[in-house]
């Protein structure tokens, strides 16, 4: 399928994520803080970045709607014991207000980045976020989150949701995408304190991929008002991958998948922020 000039222009104008200097966020390992996490990349701005960590290749592509910054926050952490952590948060709405909420979530991530338990991380974020919202002059908007940790030694990927769209799993052997975590939606950040989040674990084999995304990718509407839907997005991911000649580079897959979303919209300008976060096990 031919790539439109407007889509090319959109992709070529990506801004860089803010790079966090490692020494600013290195955490000491102790009984109280055993995870020793360090942020590698994070941002809510227009960007396309690829990096490797703990046996994973990661690629994130982000297009805020109508601005250089938006309400989607992506963060990638390298932790002790050969573990990687990824977070994708989506604040309700887009633009300046949502961007401010995303920055607040980023701040809270650093406060709780050494909570080893994935569901426990969401519970800590939710309680603090909800209390902060009650104290703020303008209530913080509800925010959905998906977070996962990958053990580079065992291949185990542990994940949890806070009302976020379900991730897709690409099984290299089977050659198809599957939805992850049925019945695990839980409540978003900011709804009520004390929410308990559930988590699941899967085993990733070399070549397997995890695809996380914000709901802007599934709720995008065609010029005729037809929504892409989660099922349509899964099918788009499968057809996009099937058209690519192997071995597939993650940045090329992300760019092609984003272009498919834009083609459904009929424009490179999207109504909501769209972020795609793709992980692939190396080996």
C-alpha positions as CSV (number, residue, x, y, z in Angstrom):
1,X,0.0,0.0,0.0
2,X,1.4,3.4,-1.0
3,X,2.3,5.7,1.9
4,X,0.7,9.2,1.6
5,X,2.8,12.3,1.6
6,X,1.0,13.7,4.6
7,X,1.7,10.5,6.6
8,X,5.3,10.6,5.7
9,X,5.5,14.2,6.8
10,X,3.8,13.3,10.1
11,X,6.3,10.5,10.7
12,X,9.3,12.6,9.8
13,X,8.5,15.4,12.2
14,X,8.7,13.3,15.4
15,X,10.4,15.0,18.3
16,X,12.8,13.2,20.6
17,X,11.8,12.0,24.0
18,X,13.4,13.8,26.8
19,X,16.4,11.8,27.9
20,X,16.7,11.4,31.6
21,X,20.3,11.4,32.9
22,X,20.8,8.1,34.7
23,X,22.5,9.5,37.7
24,X,19.4,11.5,38.5
25,X,17.2,8.5,39.1
26,X,19.3,5.6,40.0
27,X,17.8,3.9,43.1
28,X,19.9,2.0,45.7
29,X,18.9,-1.6,46.3
30,X,17.9,-2.4,49.8
31,X,15.3,-4.5,51.7
32,X,12.9,-1.6,51.6
33,X,13.6,-0.7,47.9
34,X,14.7,-3.9,46.3
35,X,14.0,-3.2,42.6
36,X,16.8,-0.7,41.8
37,X,15.0,0.9,38.8
38,X,16.4,3.5,36.4
39,X,14.3,5.3,33.8
40,X,15.8,5.0,30.3
41,X,13.2,6.9,28.3
42,X,9.9,8.7,29.1
43,X,7.7,11.3,27.5
44,X,4.3,12.5,26.4
45,X,5.6,14.3,23.3
46,X,5.7,13.5,19.6
47,X,8.4,10.9,19.2
48,X,9.7,7.6,17.8
49,X,12.3,5.8,19.8
50,X,13.8,2.3,19.8
51,X,16.0,0.7,22.5
52,X,17.2,-2.6,23.8
53,X,17.1,-3.8,27.5
54,X,16.9,-7.0,29.5
55,X,16.5,-9.3,26.5
56,X,13.9,-7.1,24.9
57,X,13.8,-4.8,21.9
58,X,11.3,-1.9,22.5
59,X,9.9,0.6,20.1
60,X,7.5,3.5,21.0
61,X,5.8,5.8,18.5
62,X,3.6,8.6,19.8
63,X,1.4,11.2,18.0
64,X,-0.3,13.7,20.2
65,X,-3.5,15.2,18.7
66,X,-3.1,18.7,17.6
67,X,0.0,19.5,19.7
68,X,3.6,18.5,20.4
69,X,2.6,17.1,23.8
70,X,-0.5,15.2,24.9
71,X,-2.1,12.9,27.5
72,X,-0.3,9.7,26.6
73,X,2.7,8.9,28.7
74,X,5.2,6.2,27.9
75,X,8.0,5.1,30.2
76,X,10.7,2.4,30.0
77,X,12.7,1.4,33.1
78,X,15.7,-0.9,33.5
79,X,15.7,-2.6,36.9
80,X,18.0,-4.9,38.8
81,X,18.1,-8.6,38.3
82,X,17.9,-8.2,34.5
83,X,14.3,-6.9,34.6
84,X,12.6,-4.3,32.3
85,X,9.5,-2.4,33.2
86,X,7.3,-0.5,30.7
87,X,4.3,1.8,31.4
88,X,1.7,3.3,29.1
89,X,-0.7,5.8,30.7
90,X,-3.6,7.5,28.9
91,X,-5.2,10.6,30.5
92,X,-8.8,11.3,29.5
93,X,-8.8,13.9,26.8
94,X,-5.9,15.6,25.0
95,X,-4.1,18.9,24.8
96,X,-2.7,21.1,27.5
97,X,-4.8,19.8,30.5
98,X,-4.2,16.2,29.6
99,X,-0.5,16.9,29.2
100,X,-0.3,18.3,32.7
101,X,-1.9,15.1,34.1
102,X,0.6,13.0,32.2
103,X,3.4,15.0,33.8
104,X,1.9,14.3,37.2
105,X,1.6,10.6,36.5
106,X,5.3,10.7,35.4
107,X,6.2,12.2,38.8
108,X,4.3,9.5,40.6
109,X,6.0,6.8,38.6
110,X,9.4,8.0,40.0
111,X,7.9,8.0,43.5
112,X,6.8,4.3,43.2
113,X,9.2,3.0,40.6
114,X,10.8,0.5,43.0
115,X,7.5,-1.3,43.9
116,X,8.4,-4.7,42.5
117,X,4.8,-6.1,42.3
118,X,3.1,-5.0,39.1
119,X,-0.4,-4.9,40.6
120,X,1.0,-3.2,43.7
121,X,2.5,-0.5,41.5
122,X,-0.9,0.3,40.1
123,X,-2.5,0.3,43.6
124,X,0.1,2.7,44.8
125,X,-0.3,5.0,41.8
126,X,-4.0,5.0,42.1
127,X,-4.2,5.8,45.8
128,X,-1.7,8.7,45.5
129,X,-3.3,10.0,42.3
130,X,-6.8,9.9,43.8
131,X,-5.8,11.7,46.9
132,X,-3.9,14.3,44.9
133,X,-7.0,14.8,42.7
134,X,-9.1,15.5,45.8
135,X,-6.6,18.1,47.0
136,X,-6.0,19.9,43.7
137,X,-7.9,22.9,42.6
138,X,-8.9,21.2,39.4
139,X,-9.6,17.5,39.7
140,X,-7.1,15.3,37.9
141,X,-8.7,13.5,35.0
142,X,-9.2,9.7,35.2
143,X,-6.2,7.9,33.7
144,X,-5.9,4.4,32.3
145,X,-2.7,2.5,32.7
146,X,-1.1,-0.7,31.5
147,X,2.2,-1.8,33.0
148,X,4.4,-4.9,32.5
149,X,7.7,-6.3,33.8
150,X,9.9,-8.7,31.8
151,X,12.4,-11.0,33.3
152,X,15.3,-11.3,30.9
153,X,16.5,-14.5,32.6
154,X,13.2,-16.5,32.6
155,X,11.3,-14.9,29.7
156,X,8.3,-14.2,32.1
157,X,6.2,-11.1,31.3
158,X,4.0,-10.0,34.2
159,X,1.3,-7.4,33.5
160,X,-1.7,-5.5,35.0
161,X,-4.3,-3.1,33.7
162,X,-6.1,0.0,35.2
163,X,-9.0,0.1,32.7
164,X,-6.6,0.3,29.8
165,X,-7.2,-1.4,26.4
166,X,-6.0,-5.0,26.4
167,X,-2.5,-5.5,24.9
168,X,-1.9,-7.8,21.9
169,X,0.5,-10.8,22.0
170,X,2.1,-12.0,18.8
171,X,3.1,-15.6,18.9
172,X,5.9,-16.0,16.4
173,X,5.3,-19.8,16.1
174,X,1.6,-19.5,15.5
175,X,1.9,-16.3,13.4
176,X,-1.1,-14.5,14.9
177,X,-2.1,-11.9,17.4
178,X,-4.1,-12.6,20.6
179,X,-5.6,-10.3,23.2
180,X,-4.1,-10.4,26.7
181,X,-5.8,-10.4,30.0
182,X,-9.5,-11.0,29.5
183,X,-11.5,-9.8,32.5
184,X,-8.6,-7.8,34.0
185,X,-9.7,-4.3,33.1
186,X,-10.1,-3.0,36.7
187,X,-10.7,0.7,37.5
188,X,-8.8,3.7,36.2
189,X,-6.5,5.8,38.3
190,X,-8.5,8.5,40.2
191,X,-11.8,6.7,40.6
192,X,-11.6,5.5,44.2
193,X,-8.8,4.7,46.7
194,X,-8.2,1.2,47.8
195,X,-8.7,-0.4,44.5
196,X,-7.0,-3.9,44.2
197,X,-5.6,-4.7,40.8
198,X,-5.1,-8.1,39.4
199,X,-2.2,-9.3,37.3
200,X,-1.2,-12.2,35.0
201,X,2.0,-13.7,33.7
202,X,2.9,-15.2,30.3
203,X,6.0,-16.7,28.9
204,X,7.6,-15.0,25.9
205,X,9.6,-17.0,23.5
206,X,12.2,-15.5,21.1
207,X,10.4,-13.5,18.4
208,X,7.2,-13.1,20.4
209,X,5.9,-9.5,20.6
210,X,3.8,-7.5,23.0
211,X,1.8,-4.5,21.5
212,X,0.4,-2.0,24.0
213,X,-1.5,1.1,22.7
214,X,-3.7,4.0,23.8
215,X,-7.4,3.9,22.9
216,X,-6.9,6.6,20.3
217,X,-5.7,3.7,18.1
218,X,-8.9,1.7,18.4
219,X,-11.5,4.5,18.7
220,X,-10.2,6.4,15.5
221,X,-13.2,7.0,13.2
222,X,-13.3,6.9,9.4
223,X,-14.6,9.9,7.4
224,X,-18.0,8.1,7.4
225,X,-17.9,7.7,11.2
226,X,-16.9,4.0,11.4
227,X,-14.8,3.3,14.4
228,X,-11.8,1.0,13.9
229,X,-12.6,-1.0,17.2
230,X,-10.2,-3.3,19.1
231,X,-11.0,-6.2,16.8
232,X,-10.4,-4.0,13.7
233,X,-7.1,-2.9,15.2
234,X,-6.0,-6.5,15.9
235,X,-6.8,-7.3,12.2
236,X,-4.9,-4.2,11.1
237,X,-1.9,-5.3,13.1
238,X,-2.0,-8.8,11.5
239,X,-2.4,-7.6,8.0
240,X,0.4,-4.9,8.5
241,X,2.8,-7.6,9.7
242,X,1.8,-10.0,6.9
243,X,2.7,-7.4,4.3
244,X,6.2,-6.9,5.6
245,X,9.2,-8.8,4.4
246,X,11.1,-10.6,7.2
247,X,13.1,-10.1,9.3
248,X,10.8,-7.2,10.4
249,X,12.3,-4.2,12.1
250,X,10.2,-3.0,15.0
251,X,10.4,0.7,13.9
252,X,9.2,-0.2,10.5
253,X,6.2,-2.2,11.9
254,X,5.3,0.7,14.3
255,X,5.4,3.3,11.5
256,X,3.4,1.1,9.1
257,X,0.8,0.3,11.8
258,X,0.4,4.0,12.6
259,X,0.0,4.7,8.9
260,X,-2.8,2.1,8.8
261,X,-4.6,4.0,11.6
262,X,-4.1,7.3,9.8
263,X,-5.5,5.7,6.5
264,X,-8.6,4.5,8.4
265,X,-9.0,8.1,9.6
266,X,-8.4,9.4,6.1
267,X,-5.9,11.9,7.5
268,X,-2.5,12.1,9.3
269,X,-4.3,14.4,11.8
270,X,-5.9,12.3,14.5
271,X,-8.8,13.3,16.9
272,X,-7.1,11.7,19.9
273,X,-3.5,11.0,21.0
274,X,-2.2,7.7,19.7
275,X,0.8,5.8,21.2
276,X,2.0,2.4,20.1
277,X,4.5,0.6,22.4
278,X,5.9,-2.6,21.0
279,X,8.2,-5.2,22.7
280,X,9.9,-8.2,21.1
281,X,11.9,-10.8,22.9
282,X,15.4,-11.2,21.5
283,X,17.1,-14.5,21.0
